[in-house]
Amino acid sequence: MSAATLKRLMSVLLVATGVLHIVVAVAGAPEALRIPLAVFGALYGTLGVLLLNGGKPIVLAAMVACTIGIALGGANYLQNGGPPTILVMFLIDAVVLVGGGLWLSKTGK
């Protein structure tokens, strides 16, 4: 997979998970999670759009955001459980992390 294809894939996944986060926040997440989910949704969506034309700083920012999302969301999920969509969000975060690592290794930037 080329570096350009990896960036497009990560971009699409980030926008998709951003939308998913916002939908879950609006459609019935527990009250305490609505704002954090919406904030992460906006962050992921913004990073996804910026990634289309961005370089290493945006790829690294996306990887950091996904790492934080997995850590915070995972801790909350282990303590409180949650809807199955959370597992999809974790999977997307993992794919973005792997994609970012591959992109960095391919571009050498």
C-alpha positions, 0 to 999 in steps of 0.5 A: 500500500502506498503512502498516499493510500495509507493517508487517505485510508487514515483520513477516511477512518478518522472522519468516520470515527469522528461521526460515530463518536458524535452520533453515539454522544447524541444518541444515548451515551451516558450523560458523563460521556456525552461531552468527551465523546463529542469532543473526541468526535470533533477532534477525530473529524478535524484530524481526518480532514487535515490529514488529506493535505497534512504531513508528519505533524498531522499523522503524529497528532492523529496517532497521539489522539488515537492513543489517548482515545484507546487509553481513556476510552478503554479505561472507561469501557473496562470500568463501565462497559458500553455499547458495541460501537465503542469496540468499533471505535477502538478498532479504528483507532488501532488501524489508524495507529498501524497506518500511521506507523506504516506511513512514517516508515514508508515516507521516512519523514 
